[in-house]
Amino acid sequence: MTKNTPPPKDTPPPAANAAQMASPSFELATLDQEFLLGDEMRGVRFMLEYSKAELLLRRANILSTIVVFGSARTQEDGPGKQAIWYNEARAFGRIASERGGAVCPEGKAHRNVIATGGGPGAMEAACRGARDVGAPAIGFNITLPHEQEPNAYTTPELTFNFHYFAMRKMHLAMRAKALVVFPGGFGTLDEMFELLTLRQTRKVTELPIVLFDEGYWRSIVNFDKLVEYGTINEADLTLFRFADTALGAWEALVEQGLAARLPQGAL
């Protein structure tokens, strides 16, 4: 020890209750990640995923949605028909937002807001069309092993992220007043048949459904064979229609009962 070095200070003894203070049981339940992420709290996590999105959608005055499904792999300048699908999905997002009530005066309820899975491809295109005319667009994203990022056209305050597919599907269905399905793969088929089943079983009674690009859908799903084999009724084929243009898709929804924009000043 040199002449100018101060003498060492004694280390204070640990508090008598240090072990209690450091115990995981003492941590506030709302801050305890190990507790919240445990198997026993799965129901609580379901409730949180439901409540967060529900609260923010209500605050944003989102009354109803038009759900758009389609492949995340569809590219604006993609090969084959991809560019057509992308541009028609964008056009549909614009038409539906303008004519359906998503564009409305400040303080009024937004109707028929474009809602998608939040990712790229056809989902991005539909959201982009909505944003082209100043309408909100909702993204219900899902955490995946190869992390999905939200597309750049969903409204930031309406861009959600879910762990549970079941809760994401619930939010997609809850406010849906119509469904348009662009060409897609496993995920698109899963979501499409989910809502078709709700419609068939009358869990939802008013849900116009349009499948975009009749040639695509008839080539991958033989709907008539389902009737032939008796696995669905012939009347079930009337639960949806086909369209090959964005305007045609909108008109098919209206023909099936979708309410368009209300008169100025309503609600």
URJO-V979449 format. One record per run of one state. SS is the DSSP state (H for helix, E for strand, L for the rest). FROM is the first residue (numbers start at 1). TO is the last residue. If there is no record, write none. Layout:
SS_FROM_TO ; SS_FROM_TO
//
This chain:
L_1_17 ; H_18_22 ; L_23_23 ; H_24_26 ; L_27_28 ; H_29_31 ; L_32_32 ; H_33_36 ; L_37_38 ; H_39_59 ; L_60_61 ; E_62_62 ; L_63_64 ; E_65_69 ; L_70_81 ; H_82_100 ; L_101_109 ; E_110_110 ; L_111_112 ; E_113_116 ; L_117_121 ; H_122_132 ; L_133_136 ; E_137_142 ; L_143_155 ; H_156_158 ; E_159_162 ; L_163_164 ; H_165_174 ; L_175_175 ; E_176_181 ; L_182_185 ; H_186_200 ; L_201_207 ; E_208_212 ; L_213_213 ; H_214_220 ; L_221_222 ; H_223_228 ; L_229_233 ; H_234_239 ; L_240_240 ; E_241_243 ; L_244_245 ; H_246_255 ; L_256_267
//
